[in-house]
Amino acid sequence: MGSTLVTDEKLQQVLVRIPPCTLPMQAYGPQEVMWARKRPPVWAWVSWPHKPAERLEAWAEGWNDRVVFVRWNTPAGDVSTVVWRNAVTKRTT
């Protein structure tokens, strides 16, 4: 039973390091990305290759009419990705 716990812990350590899915540059479109001086808090739907999409508390770092660059904190460190603009809503802190 003890080795099962070690295996589960190692598996969790690997899973938290799998990066989220991100949009390719071709999805950004022709409009320039506006980078935020003060990162507004947002809710962002983030897709993963190994689990269902989830809604996360994040901060918007930049955006245009099609995409938003978002960043959030995890136990393994900061994570960032690019999502569709309609996958993001403002969040009040």
FIBA-886120 format. One record per atom (N, C-alpha, C, O): residue number from 1; residue in one letter; atom name; x, y, z. Coordinates in steps of 0.001 Angstrom, whole numbers, plus 500000, padded with zeros to 6 digits. Each point is the difference from the previous one (the first is absolute). Layout:
BEGIN
+-----+------+------+--------+--------+--------+
| seq | type | atom |      u |      v |      w |
+-----+------+------+--------+--------+--------+
| NUM |    A |   CA |      X |      Y |      Z |
...
+-----+------+------+--------+--------+--------+
This chain:
BEGIN
+-----+------+------+--------+--------+--------+
| seq | type | atom |      u |      v |      w |
+-----+------+------+--------+--------+--------+
|   1 |    M |    N | 500817 | 498815 | 500000 |
|   1 |    M |   CA | 499183 | 501185 | 500000 |
|   1 |    M |    C | 500865 | 501254 | 500000 |
|   1 |    M |    O | 499633 | 500987 | 499363 |
|   2 |    G |    N | 501498 | 499008 | 501326 |
|   2 |    G |   CA | 500897 | 501146 | 500050 |
|   2 |    G |    C | 500531 | 500388 | 498627 |
|   2 |    G |    O | 500120 | 501190 | 499706 |
|   3 |    S |    N | 500205 | 497826 | 499441 |
|   3 |    S |   CA | 500517 | 500315 | 498667 |
|   3 |    S |    C | 498926 | 500624 | 499117 |
|   3 |    S |    O | 500319 | 500765 | 499090 |
|   4 |    T |    N | 498412 | 498919 | 501164 |
|   4 |    T |   CA | 498907 | 500620 | 499248 |
|   4 |    T |    C | 499945 | 501488 | 500281 |
|   4 |    T |    O | 499773 | 500793 | 499086 |
|   5 |    L |    N | 500432 | 499602 | 502169 |
|   5 |    L |   CA | 500005 | 501423 | 500355 |
|   5 |    L |    C | 501134 | 500730 | 499314 |
|   5 |    L |    O | 499809 | 501109 | 499503 |
|   6 |    V |    N | 501366 | 498291 | 500461 |
|   6 |    V |   CA | 501147 | 500615 | 499332 |
|   6 |    V |    C | 499704 | 500158 | 498514 |
|   6 |    V |    O | 500295 | 501045 | 499420 |
|   7 |    T |    N | 499131 | 497941 | 499961 |
|   7 |    T |   CA | 499659 | 500059 | 498583 |
|   7 |    T |    C | 498975 | 501095 | 499745 |
|   7 |    T |    O | 500135 | 500756 | 499038 |
|   8 |    D |    N | 498834 | 499344 | 501814 |
|   8 |    D |   CA | 498986 | 501036 | 499852 |
|   8 |    D |    C | 500615 | 501391 | 500133 |
|   8 |    D |    O | 499652 | 500904 | 499240 |
|   9 |    E |    N | 501247 | 499274 | 501706 |
|   9 |    E |   CA | 500655 | 501295 | 500188 |
|   9 |    E |    C | 500838 | 500363 | 498778 |
|   9 |    E |    O | 499968 | 501142 | 499541 |
|  10 |    K |    N | 500772 | 497902 | 499937 |
|  10 |    K |   CA | 500821 | 500260 | 498811 |
|  10 |    K |    C | 499123 | 500337 | 498801 |
|  10 |    K |    O | 500325 | 500895 | 499220 |
|  11 |    L |    N | 498566 | 498392 | 500634 |
|  11 |    L |   CA | 499073 | 500274 | 498907 |
|  11 |    L |    C | 499459 | 501427 | 500115 |
|  11 |    L |    O | 499948 | 500720 | 499003 |
|  12 |    Q |    N | 499654 | 499691 | 502187 |
|  12 |    Q |   CA | 499491 | 501354 | 500203 |
|  12 |    Q |    C | 501066 | 501048 | 499687 |
|  12 |    Q |    O | 499685 | 501050 | 499440 |
|  13 |    Q |    N | 501559 | 498682 | 500912 |
|  13 |    Q |   CA | 501094 | 500925 | 499700 |
|  13 |    Q |    C | 500171 | 500158 | 498491 |
|  13 |    Q |    O | 500301 | 501094 | 499522 |
|  14 |    V |    N | 499513 | 497843 | 499741 |
|  14 |    V |   CA | 500093 | 500063 | 498536 |
|  14 |    V |    C | 498805 | 500737 | 499424 |
|  14 |    V |    O | 500163 | 500855 | 499129 |
|  15 |    L |    N | 498633 | 498827 | 501344 |
|  15 |    L |   CA | 498780 | 500592 | 499448 |
|  15 |    L |    C | 499939 | 501505 | 500188 |
|  15 |    L |    O | 499521 | 500704 | 499111 |
|  16 |    V |    N | 500953 | 499816 | 502027 |
|  16 |    V |   CA | 499938 | 501448 | 500222 |
|  16 |    V |    C | 500978 | 500758 | 499109 |
|  16 |    V |    O | 499910 | 501222 | 499882 |
|  17 |    R |    N | 501014 | 498070 | 499496 |
|  17 |    R |   CA | 500981 | 500656 | 499129 |
|  17 |    R |    C | 499637 | 499914 | 498510 |
|  17 |    R |    O | 500718 | 500546 | 499163 |
|  18 |    I |    N | 498193 | 498784 | 500501 |
|  18 |    I |   CA | 499568 | 499929 | 498599 |
|  18 |    I |    C | 499446 | 501365 | 499623 |
|  18 |    I |    O | 499074 | 500483 | 500653 |
|  19 |    P |    N | 501466 | 500152 | 498312 |
|  19 |    P |   CA | 499529 | 501344 | 499643 |
|  19 |    P |    C | 498611 | 499973 | 499376 |
|  19 |    P |    O | 499585 | 498999 | 499415 |
|  20 |    P |    N | 499703 | 502119 | 500720 |
|  20 |    P |   CA | 498680 | 500082 | 499382 |
|  20 |    P |    C | 500112 | 500111 | 498488 |
|  20 |    P |    O | 501067 | 500300 | 499464 |
|  21 |    C |    N | 497818 | 499452 | 499854 |
|  21 |    C |   CA | 499945 | 500211 | 498555 |
|  21 |    C |    C | 500043 | 501506 | 499753 |
|  21 |    C |    O | 499453 | 500774 | 500785 |
|  22 |    T |    N | 501182 | 499637 | 498148 |
|  22 |    T |   CA | 500089 | 501419 | 499674 |
|  22 |    T |    C | 499693 | 500184 | 498522 |
|  22 |    T |    O | 500200 | 499088 | 499197 |
|  23 |    L |    N | 499322 | 502078 | 500454 |
|  23 |    L |   CA | 499667 | 500282 | 498608 |
|  23 |    L |    C | 501260 | 500331 | 499202 |
|  23 |    L |    O | 500918 | 500622 | 500534 |
|  24 |    P |    N | 499138 | 498977 | 498208 |
|  24 |    P |   CA | 501162 | 500338 | 499167 |
|  24 |    P |    C | 499951 | 501465 | 499581 |
|  24 |    P |    O | 498942 | 500628 | 500038 |
|  25 |    M |    N | 502192 | 499905 | 499566 |
|  25 |    M |   CA | 500082 | 501403 | 499587 |
|  25 |    M |    C | 499031 | 500326 | 498867 |
|  25 |    M |    O | 499521 | 501131 | 499915 |
|  26 |    Q |    N | 500185 | 497918 | 499226 |
|  26 |    Q |   CA | 499085 | 500233 | 498886 |
|  26 |    Q |    C | 498602 | 500385 | 500500 |
|  26 |    Q |    O | 499251 | 500655 | 499275 |
|  27 |    A |    N | 500390 | 498954 | 501943 |
|  27 |    A |   CA | 498684 | 500320 | 500559 |
|  27 |    A |    C | 499904 | 501448 | 500463 |
|  27 |    A |    O | 498898 | 500519 | 500177 |
|  28 |    Y |    N | 502236 | 500138 | 500020 |
|  28 |    Y |   CA | 500006 | 501358 | 500547 |
|  28 |    Y |    C | 499355 | 501004 | 499064 |
|  28 |    Y |    O | 499462 | 501012 | 500450 |
|  29 |    G |    N | 500584 | 498720 | 498242 |
|  29 |    G |   CA | 499431 | 500930 | 499034 |
|  29 |    G |    C | 500921 | 501182 | 499746 |
|  29 |    G |    O | 501108 | 500060 | 500532 |
|  30 |    P |    N | 498420 | 500892 | 498640 |
|  30 |    P |   CA | 500859 | 501112 | 499594 |
|  30 |    P |    C | 500106 | 501121 | 501032 |
|  30 |    P |    O | 500934 | 500800 | 499944 |
|  31 |    Q |    N | 498119 | 499268 | 500998 |
|  31 |    Q |   CA | 500028 | 501105 | 500961 |
|  31 |    Q |    C | 501130 | 499820 | 501009 |
|  31 |    Q |    O | 500227 | 498899 | 500501 |
|  32 |    E |    N | 500472 | 502182 | 499790 |
|  32 |    E |   CA | 501122 | 499977 | 500938 |
|  32 |    E |    C | 499525 | 499660 | 501416 |
|  32 |    E |    O | 498885 | 500351 | 500386 |
|  33 |    V |    N | 501958 | 498971 | 500375 |
|  33 |    V |   CA | 499693 | 499673 | 501389 |
|  33 |    V |    C | 500300 | 501226 | 500860 |
|  33 |    V |    O | 501069 | 500600 | 499895 |
|  34 |    M |    N | 497977 | 499758 | 500950 |
|  34 |    M |   CA | 500199 | 501091 | 500959 |
|  34 |    M |    C | 500462 | 499376 | 501312 |
|  34 |    M |    O | 499302 | 499159 | 500566 |
|  35 |    W |    N | 501866 | 501246 | 499920 |
|  35 |    W |   CA | 500548 | 499433 | 501233 |
|  35 |    W |    C | 499588 | 500860 | 501179 |
|  35 |    W |    O | 500056 | 501228 | 499924 |
|  36 |    A |    N | 499530 | 498142 | 501164 |
|  36 |    A |   CA | 499479 | 500689 | 501177 |
|  36 |    A |    C | 501130 | 500488 | 500900 |
|  36 |    A |    O | 500966 | 499281 | 500254 |
|  37 |    R |    N | 498896 | 501949 | 500220 |
|  37 |    R |   CA | 500926 | 500489 | 501030 |
|  37 |    R |    C | 499589 | 499440 | 501355 |
|  37 |    R |    O | 500824 | 499517 | 500777 |
|  38 |    K |    N | 497865 | 500566 | 499482 |
|  38 |    K |   CA | 499429 | 499377 | 501199 |
|  38 |    K |    C | 499167 | 498832 | 499518 |
|  38 |    K |    O | 499018 | 500180 | 499279 |
|  39 |    R |    N | 501372 | 498639 | 501114 |
|  39 |    R |   CA | 499300 | 498797 | 499535 |
|  39 |    R |    C | 498633 | 499879 | 500669 |
|  39 |    R |    O | 499929 | 499781 | 501210 |
|  40 |    P |    N | 498985 | 500356 | 498028 |
|  40 |    P |   CA | 498683 | 499875 | 500615 |
|  40 |    P |    C | 499689 | 498548 | 500371 |
|  40 |    P |    O | 500386 | 499075 | 499287 |
|  41 |    P |    N | 498906 | 500732 | 501845 |
|  41 |    P |   CA | 499604 | 498639 | 500387 |
|  41 |    P |    C | 498885 | 499506 | 499092 |
|  41 |    P |    O | 499085 | 500750 | 499661 |
|  42 |    V |    N | 500999 | 497986 | 499948 |
|  42 |    V |   CA | 499019 | 499401 | 499096 |
|  42 |    V |    C | 499693 | 498571 | 500422 |
|  42 |    V |    O | 500743 | 499380 | 500760 |
|  43 |    W |    N | 498143 | 500118 | 498727 |
|  43 |    W |   CA | 499703 | 498576 | 499997 |
|  43 |    W |    C | 500332 | 499514 | 498599 |
|  43 |    W |    O | 499579 | 500616 | 499021 |
|  44 |    A |    N | 501156 | 498307 | 500865 |
|  44 |    A |   CA | 500383 | 499488 | 498681 |
|  44 |    A |    C | 499723 | 498504 | 499914 |
|  44 |    A |    O | 500365 | 499237 | 500893 |
|  45 |    W |    N | 498989 | 500359 | 498027 |
|  45 |    W |   CA | 499813 | 498580 | 499716 |
|  45 |    W |    C | 501262 | 499500 | 499308 |
|  45 |    W |    O | 500354 | 500463 | 498916 |
|  46 |    V |    N | 500313 | 498595 | 501720 |
|  46 |    V |   CA | 501281 | 499484 | 499515 |
|  46 |    V |    C | 499833 | 498528 | 499638 |
|  46 |    V |    O | 499430 | 499226 | 500768 |
|  47 |    S |    N | 501070 | 500394 | 498057 |
|  47 |    S |   CA | 499950 | 498603 | 499538 |
|  47 |    S |    C | 501313 | 499297 | 500305 |
|  47 |    S |    O | 501071 | 500606 | 499982 |
|  48 |    W |    N | 498823 | 498125 | 500294 |
|  48 |    W |   CA | 501152 | 499163 | 500339 |
|  48 |    W |    C | 500031 | 498777 | 499090 |
|  48 |    W |    O | 498951 | 499550 | 499540 |
|  49 |    P |    N | 502242 | 499905 | 500193 |
|  49 |    P |   CA | 500066 | 498790 | 499173 |
|  49 |    P |    C | 499621 | 498731 | 500767 |
|  49 |    P |    O | 499705 | 498973 | 499388 |
|  50 |    H |    N | 500301 | 501090 | 501952 |
|  50 |    H |   CA | 499817 | 498795 | 500802 |
|  50 |    H |    C | 498787 | 500026 | 500921 |
|  50 |    H |    O | 499771 | 499049 | 500748 |
|  51 |    K |    N | 499437 | 502048 | 499205 |
|  51 |    K |   CA | 498819 | 500085 | 500861 |
|  51 |    K |    C | 499026 | 501007 | 499400 |
|  51 |    K |    O | 500361 | 500740 | 499085 |
|  52 |    P |    N | 498401 | 499295 | 501422 |
|  52 |    P |   CA | 499023 | 500939 | 499440 |
|  52 |    P |    C | 500407 | 501454 | 500213 |
|  52 |    P |    O | 500792 | 500312 | 500890 |
|  53 |    A |    N | 498658 | 500568 | 498286 |
|  53 |    A |   CA | 500242 | 501436 | 500165 |
|  53 |    A |    C | 499499 | 500425 | 501374 |
|  53 |    A |    O | 499061 | 499421 | 500546 |
|  54 |    E |    N | 501593 | 501613 | 500004 |
|  54 |    E |   CA | 499571 | 500498 | 501296 |
|  54 |    E |    C | 500049 | 501520 | 500030 |
|  54 |    E |    O | 500800 | 500623 | 499301 |
|  55 |    R |    N | 498340 | 499961 | 501512 |
|  55 |    R |   CA | 499932 | 501446 | 500167 |
|  55 |    R |    C | 500925 | 500389 | 501145 |
|  55 |    R |    O | 499844 | 499524 | 501125 |
|  56 |    L |    N | 501119 | 501340 | 498582 |
|  56 |    L |   CA | 501027 | 500355 | 500978 |
|  56 |    L |    C | 500009 | 501490 | 500295 |
|  56 |    L |    O | 499665 | 500815 | 499141 |
|  57 |    E |    N | 500721 | 499535 | 502076 |
|  57 |    E |   CA | 500286 | 501387 | 500340 |
|  57 |    E |    C | 501354 | 500326 | 499391 |
|  57 |    E |    O | 500993 | 499324 | 500270 |
|  58 |    A |    N | 499038 | 501714 | 498908 |
|  58 |    A |   CA | 501243 | 500340 | 499308 |
|  58 |    A |    C | 500122 | 501514 | 499875 |
|  58 |    A |    O | 499163 | 500748 | 500506 |
|  59 |    W |    N | 501888 | 499690 | 498817 |
|  59 |    W |   CA | 500212 | 501410 | 499688 |
|  59 |    W |    C | 500265 | 500103 | 498513 |
|  59 |    W |    O | 500727 | 499188 | 499426 |
|  60 |    A |    N | 498678 | 501816 | 499959 |
|  60 |    A |   CA | 500217 | 500223 | 498568 |
|  60 |    A |    C | 501276 | 500815 | 499826 |
|  60 |    A |    O | 500155 | 501063 | 500601 |
|  61 |    E |    N | 500745 | 498437 | 498582 |
|  61 |    E |   CA | 501260 | 500698 | 499754 |
|  61 |    E |    C | 499971 | 500805 | 498713 |
|  61 |    E |    O | 500712 | 500995 | 499861 |
|  62 |    G |    N | 498462 | 498569 | 499201 |
|  62 |    G |   CA | 499880 | 500685 | 498724 |
|  62 |    G |    C | 498829 | 499423 | 499232 |
|  62 |    G |    O | 499548 | 498891 | 500286 |
|  63 |    W |    N | 499950 | 501871 | 498720 |
|  63 |    W |   CA | 498839 | 499535 | 499250 |
|  63 |    W |    C | 499845 | 500788 | 498709 |
|  63 |    W |    O | 500578 | 501071 | 499817 |
|  64 |    N |    N | 498626 | 498361 | 499307 |
|  64 |    N |   CA | 499532 | 500715 | 498817 |
|  64 |    N |    C | 498550 | 499572 | 499760 |
|  64 |    N |    O | 499347 | 499494 | 500913 |
|  65 |    D |    N | 500157 | 500699 | 497896 |
|  65 |    D |   CA | 498593 | 499672 | 499749 |
|  65 |    D |    C | 499730 | 498501 | 499958 |
|  65 |    D |    O | 498838 | 499593 | 500006 |
|  66 |    R |    N | 502200 | 499574 | 499951 |
|  66 |    R |   CA | 499809 | 498546 | 499888 |
|  66 |    R |    C | 500493 | 499181 | 501188 |
|  66 |    R |    O | 499379 | 499002 | 500366 |
|  67 |    V |    N | 501729 | 501411 | 500237 |
|  67 |    V |   CA | 500641 | 499164 | 501017 |
|  67 |    V |    C | 500358 | 500806 | 501247 |
|  67 |    V |    O | 500072 | 501228 | 499976 |
|  68 |    V |    N | 500149 | 498031 | 501123 |
|  68 |    V |   CA | 500476 | 500597 | 501253 |
|  68 |    V |    C | 501146 | 499145 | 500523 |
|  68 |    V |    O | 499912 | 498773 | 500038 |
|  69 |    F |    N | 501157 | 501891 | 500362 |
|  69 |    F |   CA | 501124 | 499342 | 500656 |
|  69 |    F |    C | 499703 | 500028 | 501495 |
|  69 |    F |    O | 499868 | 501078 | 500580 |
|  70 |    V |    N | 500025 | 497760 | 500051 |
|  70 |    V |   CA | 499661 | 499928 | 501416 |
|  70 |    V |    C | 501110 | 499305 | 500785 |
|  70 |    V |    O | 500746 | 499181 | 499464 |
|  71 |    R |    N | 499341 | 501168 | 501817 |
|  71 |    R |   CA | 500991 | 499404 | 500907 |
|  71 |    R |    C | 499320 | 499766 | 501348 |
|  71 |    R |    O | 499157 | 500790 | 500423 |
|  72 |    W |    N | 501221 | 498111 | 500251 |
|  72 |    W |   CA | 499487 | 499691 | 501321 |
|  72 |    W |    C | 501054 | 499265 | 500788 |
|  72 |    W |    O | 500982 | 499507 | 499445 |
|  73 |    N |    N | 498806 | 500425 | 501865 |
|  73 |    N |   CA | 500953 | 499358 | 500912 |
|  73 |    N |    C | 499549 | 498577 | 500300 |
|  73 |    N |    O | 498809 | 499726 | 500144 |
|  74 |    T |    N | 502171 | 499370 | 499949 |
|  74 |    T |   CA | 499751 | 498618 | 500405 |
|  74 |    T |    C | 501051 | 499611 | 501029 |
|  74 |    T |    O | 500981 | 500723 | 500174 |
|  75 |    P |    N | 498838 | 498154 | 500509 |
|  75 |    P |   CA | 501045 | 499536 | 500927 |
|  75 |    P |    C | 501345 | 499761 | 499300 |
|  75 |    P |    O | 501054 | 500063 | 500632 |
|  76 |    A |    N | 498898 | 499660 | 498059 |
|  76 |    A |   CA | 501235 | 499748 | 499245 |
|  76 |    A |    C | 500583 | 501287 | 499409 |
|  76 |    A |    O | 501030 | 499951 | 499328 |
|  77 |    G |    N | 498327 | 501205 | 500913 |
|  77 |    G |   CA | 500496 | 501271 | 499464 |
|  77 |    G |    C | 498969 | 500653 | 499088 |
|  77 |    G |    O | 498888 | 499495 | 499842 |
|  78 |    D |    N | 501491 | 501628 | 499563 |
|  78 |    D |   CA | 499102 | 500707 | 499083 |
|  78 |    D |    C | 499835 | 499229 | 498705 |
|  78 |    D |    O | 500938 | 499379 | 499501 |
|  79 |    V |    N | 497844 | 500673 | 499962 |
|  79 |    V |   CA | 499680 | 499354 | 498729 |
|  79 |    V |    C | 499313 | 501038 | 499126 |
|  79 |    V |    O | 499221 | 500817 | 500490 |
|  80 |    S |    N | 501069 | 499150 | 498222 |
|  80 |    S |   CA | 499339 | 500926 | 499089 |
|  80 |    S |    C | 499626 | 499274 | 498715 |
|  80 |    S |    O | 500584 | 498975 | 499648 |
|  81 |    T |    N | 498426 | 501584 | 499662 |
|  81 |    T |   CA | 499554 | 499447 | 498737 |
|  81 |    T |    C | 499240 | 501074 | 499246 |
|  81 |    T |    O | 499761 | 501090 | 500520 |
|  82 |    V |    N | 499863 | 498596 | 498257 |
|  82 |    V |   CA | 499198 | 500895 | 499171 |
|  82 |    V |    C | 498677 | 499298 | 499726 |
|  82 |    V |    O | 499971 | 498859 | 499539 |
|  83 |    V |    N | 498920 | 501849 | 500756 |
|  83 |    V |   CA | 498664 | 499438 | 499807 |
|  83 |    V |    C | 499183 | 500933 | 499115 |
|  83 |    V |    O | 500370 | 501155 | 499786 |
|  84 |    W |    N | 498511 | 498327 | 499702 |
|  84 |    W |   CA | 499083 | 500842 | 499232 |
|  84 |    W |    C | 499427 | 501087 | 500890 |
|  84 |    W |    O | 499772 | 499774 | 501188 |
|  85 |    R |    N | 499995 | 501386 | 498258 |
|  85 |    R |   CA | 499492 | 501128 | 500779 |
|  85 |    R |    C | 498666 | 499668 | 500671 |
|  85 |    R |    O | 499759 | 500430 | 501129 |
|  86 |    N |    N | 499375 | 498818 | 498200 |
|  86 |    N |   CA | 498709 | 499690 | 500605 |
|  86 |    N |    C | 500097 | 498961 | 501117 |
|  86 |    N |    O | 498983 | 499657 | 500603 |
|  87 |    A |    N | 502216 | 499834 | 499687 |
|  87 |    A |   CA | 500213 | 499076 | 501105 |
|  87 |    A |    C | 500384 | 500748 | 501273 |
|  87 |    A |    O | 500314 | 499377 | 501014 |
|  88 |    V |    N | 499661 | 501968 | 498940 |
|  88 |    V |   CA | 500468 | 500816 | 501115 |
|  88 |    V |    C | 498918 | 501007 | 500385 |
|  88 |    V |    O | 499381 | 500628 | 499142 |
|  89 |    T |    N | 500406 | 499511 | 502172 |
|  89 |    T |   CA | 499109 | 501035 | 500533 |
|  89 |    T |    C | 500692 | 500720 | 501140 |
|  89 |    T |    O | 500892 | 499449 | 500644 |
|  90 |    K |    N | 498692 | 501788 | 499604 |
|  90 |    K |   CA | 500581 | 500774 | 501098 |
|  90 |    K |    C | 499659 | 499353 | 501330 |
|  90 |    K |    O | 498936 | 499406 | 500174 |
|  91 |    R |    N | 502003 | 500729 | 500765 |
|  91 |    R |   CA | 499823 | 499451 | 501339 |
|  91 |    R |    C | 500199 | 501131 | 500999 |
|  91 |    R |    O | 500937 | 500787 | 499866 |
|  92 |    T |    N | 498194 | 499302 | 501131 |
|  92 |    T |   CA | 500202 | 500993 | 501051 |
|  92 |    T |    C | 500768 | 499350 | 501141 |
|  92 |    T |    O | 499739 | 498853 | 500364 |
|  93 |    T |    N | 501192 | 501877 | 500184 |
|  93 |    T |   CA | 500830 | 499434 | 501076 |
|  93 |    T |    C | 499472 | 500377 | 501360 |
|  93 |    T |    O | 500576 | 499609 | 501016 |
+-----+------+------+--------+--------+--------+
